[in-house]
């Protein structure tokens, strides 16, 4: 009877970067700290390409693209110009 039992082939892989703590579960990146689904290329642009070393396990390390701190600063500057640096009180409408 015991030999007739069927088993699932379900498996799960988990990898954690020793440098920044980012997680990959079944190949999907999740941000450390928030656990939110992430993007390998964004992680590379924001963290790995600036701070990584031989410990980094991000498969997109060294690739250009994704989000960067420069891009985020440009977005903040555009937001400030659009809303007159807060003078329009965009939050109070």
C-alpha positions as CSV (number, residue, x, y, z in Angstrom):
1,X,0.0,0.0,0.0
2,X,2.7,2.5,0.9
3,X,4.4,2.0,-2.4
4,X,1.3,3.0,-4.3
5,X,1.4,6.5,-3.0
6,X,1.9,9.3,-5.5
7,X,4.2,12.2,-4.6
8,X,4.2,15.7,-6.0
9,X,7.2,17.0,-8.0
10,X,6.7,20.5,-6.5
11,X,9.9,22.1,-5.5
12,X,11.1,25.5,-4.4
13,X,14.4,27.2,-4.6
14,X,15.5,30.1,-2.4
15,X,18.7,32.2,-2.8
16,X,19.7,35.1,-0.6
17,X,22.4,37.6,-1.6
18,X,25.0,37.7,1.2
19,X,25.9,41.3,0.2
20,X,22.5,43.0,0.2
21,X,20.0,40.4,1.5
22,X,17.8,40.4,-1.6
23,X,15.9,37.2,-2.1
24,X,15.1,35.1,-5.1
25,X,12.3,32.5,-4.7
26,X,12.0,30.2,-7.6
27,X,14.0,32.7,-9.6
28,X,11.8,35.7,-8.8
29,X,13.5,38.6,-7.0
30,X,12.0,40.0,-3.8
31,X,13.3,43.2,-2.1
32,X,14.9,42.7,1.3
33,X,13.1,44.8,3.9
34,X,9.7,44.9,2.2
35,X,9.4,41.4,0.6
36,X,7.8,43.1,-2.4
37,X,8.3,41.5,-5.8
38,X,11.2,43.1,-7.5
39,X,13.1,43.3,-10.8
40,X,16.6,42.1,-11.2
41,X,17.5,45.0,-13.5
42,X,16.1,47.6,-11.0
43,X,18.1,46.0,-8.2
44,X,21.2,46.1,-10.4
45,X,20.7,49.8,-11.2
46,X,20.0,50.8,-7.6
47,X,22.3,48.6,-5.7
48,X,24.4,46.0,-7.4
49,X,26.1,48.1,-10.0
50,X,27.1,50.6,-7.3
51,X,27.9,48.5,-4.2
52,X,28.3,44.9,-5.3
53,X,31.4,42.8,-5.1
54,X,32.1,39.1,-5.7
55,X,29.4,38.1,-3.2
56,X,26.6,39.6,-5.3
57,X,24.3,36.9,-6.8
58,X,22.1,39.1,-8.9
59,X,22.0,37.7,-12.5
60,X,21.6,41.2,-13.9
61,X,24.6,42.7,-12.1
62,X,26.6,44.8,-14.5
63,X,23.8,45.3,-17.0
64,X,22.6,48.8,-17.8
65,X,18.9,49.7,-17.6
66,X,16.2,49.5,-15.0
67,X,15.7,52.0,-12.3
68,X,18.7,54.1,-11.1
69,X,19.2,56.8,-8.5
70,X,19.8,59.3,-11.3
71,X,16.4,58.4,-12.9
72,X,14.7,58.7,-9.5
73,X,16.2,62.2,-9.0
74,X,15.0,63.2,-12.4
75,X,11.5,62.0,-11.5
76,X,11.6,64.0,-8.3
77,X,12.8,67.2,-10.1
78,X,10.0,66.8,-12.7
79,X,7.4,66.3,-9.9
80,X,8.7,69.5,-8.2
81,X,8.5,71.5,-11.3
82,X,5.0,70.2,-12.1
83,X,3.7,71.1,-8.7
84,X,5.7,74.4,-8.3
85,X,7.9,72.9,-5.5
86,X,4.8,72.5,-3.3
87,X,3.4,75.9,-3.7
88,X,0.3,74.5,-5.6
89,X,-0.5,72.3,-2.6
90,X,-1.3,69.4,-4.8
91,X,-2.0,67.2,-1.7
92,X,-4.7,69.5,-0.5
93,X,-7.2,69.5,-3.4
